[in-house]
Amino acid sequence: MYLLKTLTILLATSVSASMRSFIDYMHVYNKTYESNVFINKYNNYINNIKLIDNHNNMNLSWKMGINKFTDMSQEDFSRNLKKSHLNFDKSKNMISYPFNTSVTDVPSDFDWSKKGMVTAVKNQGQCGSCWSFSASGAIESANAIKTGKLISLSEQQLMDCSSNYGNNGCNGGLMDDAFKYVMKNSLCTEQSYPYKATDNSCTPNDCEGVVKLSGYKDVTPNNEQALLQSLTQQPISIAIEADKYAFQFYKSGVFDGTCGTNLDHGVLLVGWGEVENNDNGVIKYWKVKNSWGPTWGDNGYILLARDIVDNRGQCGIAMTPSYPIIV
């Protein structure tokens, strides 16, 4: 009888501690749930905490952490990401300018964000608009490098106004198609055409157009050296596969784990570098800016392994890179 009471008390204490942890999580990430999904979200949270703890107890080059996705199952996370519907049947009708920098001339590490040429991490919310954040980020940086002025530009305008170029707002799009739109239309500031995370009517006449492109260029695919060469000049729009649990909970370090090359997420490549690893020597990495807010990953960024055996790159990073041209 005493043993049964003791076990009951221990079980109740454990459940209570877990529930308190979940309620704290809800407060931190401003989460609310309908009563019919609360238990499901709680169970997801508990299972994911175990997964994160187990991963972090292994001696790997990267760590996981709690974030806004910790209440989602891996299936729900993957399904949500698939809203982006990236389609990489690219047109080659473009204006391009060759870069002349040899890869032997580059330093061991470089970061455009530390040069003041990359805007703060943004948050696309529950909208499959990653392509617009990748495209606007590349244009913001190209414009900053050209003019010396870093101006946050409008993802919402790209969502609302570039459907005739092949994009589909919250239901996905393509960075190159966004570049095509900005070759014909000035892109407005974020302040004058703010992000709503929903599809709306196109109203560019009501905003302040500040940037127009003269062209864009697709980097030689499946070639990390060509990607590095291009990155010496400006940040690059890239696509990766990001629908696995590793991305869901990534927190820090160089991610060299299993992902894939079924491209489903547009992001911005801003730098490269290398770190010492006790077990594997020097690990080279790419620095990537995401659009899931600053609480995800390493302040909104992820480091992906560089110069891997697969010429498509880690998570397909080298498969479809491109950048805008401002002249």
N, C-alpha and C positions, 0 to 999 in steps of 0.2 A: 504493500500500500504506500509506504514511504517513497519507494522507488518510482511508482507511478506518478505521485504528486511532484516529485523532483523533476521528472522528465516533462511533465505538463508545464511546470514553471519555466524550465529551460526553453521549451519550444515556444511558449508565449513570448518570452523575452526576446528570442531570436526573431520571430515574426514582427514583433513590435519595433525592434531596431531596424529591420529591413524596411518596414513601412515608414518609419521616421525618415530614413535615408531617402526614400522615394518622394515623400512630401517635401523634403528640403530641395530635392532635385526639381520638383515642380515649381517651387518658388524661385529658384535661381534662374530657370529657363522660361518662366512665365507660362507654364503649361496648365491647361484646364482640359478636362475630359468629361464626356457624357457618361452617365452611370453604367451604360451597357458596354463600354470599352475600358473602363478604369482597371479592372482586374487583368485584362489582356495587356495593357500598357505596363502595369506593375510587374507582371510575369516577364515581359520582354526586358524590362529594366534589370531585374534580378539575374536573369540568364546572361545578359550582356555584361553585367558587372563581373560575373564569374569568368566569362571569356576574356575580358580585359585583364583581370588579375592573373589568370593563367598565362596569358601572353607575356605580361610584364615580368613574370618570374623566370622566363627563359632569357638566355643571354643572346639577344638579337640586336641588330643595329638600329632598331626603331621601337618606339613605345606607343601604346594605345592610351586613350583617356576618355573620361566622361564628357559628353557634349550633347547638343540638342537632339541628336539621333539615337541616344541611348535607350529611348523608350520604343524604338522601332525594331521589328524583326528584320533579319537580313532580306527576307523576301519582300517586305513592304518597302524597305529602303531601295532595293533594286528596282522595284516596280515604279516607285516615285521618280527615280532618276531617268527611267526610260521615256518619260514625258518629253525629253529633249529631242528625240527623233533626229539625231544628226545624220545627214545624208551626204556622203563625200564623193558623189559623181561630179567632179569639178570641171568647170569651164576653163579653158586655157587662153581665153581672149583677154589679155591683160597687158599693161605697160609695166616693164620692170627695168631695174638698174642693177648692174652687177656690183657685188662687193669685192674688193681687192685684197682684203686682209687675209694673210696666210694663218692657218691654225697654229703654226709654229711660233707666231708672234704674240699669242694671247697669254695673259697671266694665268696662274693656277686657280684664281678665284676672281669673280666679278659679280656685282649686284647692282642692277639699275635702280632698285628701290632705295638703296643707300646713296645713290647719286641724286636723289630728289626728282626722279623721272617717272615715278609710278604713283598713282593715286592710292588712297587708303583702301583697304579691303572692304568690299561691298557685300550685300546679302541679297541673293535673288529670291529668297523665300520659297513658297510652294508654287513655283512657276517654272516651266521648262525653258528658261530664257538664258541659260548659261552661254549660249552662242553670242548673245548681245553683249554680255559682260566681257567675254574674251575679245570681241571685236572693238568695243569702246575702249577697253584697257589698252589695246595695241595702238589705237588712234590717239588716245590721250598721251601716251609716251612718245610716239613719233612727233606729235605736235610740240611737246615739251622740249624734246631734243632739238627740234628745228627753231623754235621761237624763244626758248628759255622760260616759257610760262606753262606751268602745270595746271590744267583746267579740267575739272571733272565734267564728263560729257554724258549725254542722255542715252541710256539703254532703252528707255521707254519709247523714244522716237524711233529707234531701230525696230522695236517690236511692232509699233502701230503702223509704220509707214513703209516697211520694206517687203511687204507681201508680194508685190509685183515682181520682185527680184528672187522669189523662191522661199522666203521665210514665212513662218507661221506663228509668231508671237510666243505665247506660253506653251505652245505645242511643238516647239522646236524650230531650228533654223541652221544656218551655216555662216561661218565668219566671212568667207569670201563673198557670199551674197550680200552681207551687210556692207562690206567694202565697196561693192558695185553700187549700192544705193548712195553711199557718201561720195562717190565719184560724180554723181549727178545732182546731189542735194547737200546743202550745208548741214552739218550735225550741230545741234544746239547744246547749250550747257545743261548740266544736270539740274541746276537751280531753276532754269526757265522752263524745263520740260521734265519734271521729277518722275521718279520711278514709282509705279503703282502695283506692280506684280500681278496685273490683270491685263487682258487685251482691251484696248480702247480705240476710238476713232483717231485717225491721223490728223494732227493739228499743228504742223510745223510753222505756219504763219504767225502763230501766237508766241513763238519762242525766239531766242537769240542764237542765230546760226553763227558759228565761229570757226569751223574747220571743214575743208573740202579736200578730197583726195584727188591725185592725178593718176593713181593706179594702185596696183598691189602685185605681190609676187608670191608664188608658191615655191617654197624651198625644196630642193631635191629630196624626194621622199626616201625613207629608210636609210638615212645617211647622217649619223650623229656628228660627223665632222663638218658637213655642210650646215647643219643646224647651229653648231658652235660658231662657225664663221659668220652666219647671219646675225646671231645674237650679239656679236661684238658691235653691231651697228645700232640695234634697237630691240626692245622686247618683241616676242613672237607669239602670235595666236597659235595654239596647238589643241589637239583633241586627244583624249586618253580614255581608257576604260576605267571607270571609277565606281562600279556598282557592287563591289565585293565588300565584305565586312572589314577588310583591312583599311579601306578608305573611310568607311563609316566611322571608325574609331581612332584613326591616325591622330597622334599627338605630337611626336617629335622624333628626330633622328632621320637617317637615310633609309627610305623605304625600298628594300630590295626583295620583298616578298612576292608571292604569286598574285597576279592580277589578270591580265589578258590583253587582247588587242581588238576586241569588239567595241569600237570607239562609240562612246555614249555621253561624253562630257567635254565641253569647251572650256579651256582655261588659258592663262597667260604665262609664258615662260619669261622670267626676268633675270636669271643669272645662273652661275655655275660655281662649283668649288670642289673641295675635297676635305675629308676628315680622317684622322688616324683612328684605326680600330685595332684593339689588342689581338684579336683572333685573325683578322683578314687583312691586316696592313692598312694601306690607304684606300678609302672608298671615295670614288668620285660621284658627284651628284649634280642634278639640275635643280634650281630653285623655281617653284611654280606658285603663282598667285591663284587662289581659288575664289569662288564667289558665294561661299556659304557662311560669310560673316567672320569676324575676328575671333570668336570663341571656338571655332573649329580648328583643328590642327595646331600648327605652330604659329599662333597669331594670324590665322587665315591662310598660311602658306604650307606647302609640303615639299620635302626634298626627295626627289626620285633618283634612283641609281642611274649613273651615266656610264657610257662605254661598256654596255653589257654585250654578251655573245650574240643575242638576237638583234639583227640590224634594224628591226622595227622600233627598238628602244623599249625601256621600261614602260609597261602599260600602253604601248603604241605611240609614245611621245614623238617619235621621228617619222610617223607615217604621213601626216598631212599638215605640216607647219606652213604658215603664211604670214605675211606682214604687209601693212599699208605703206603707200608712198605719198609723201607730201613734198611738193616742189614749190 
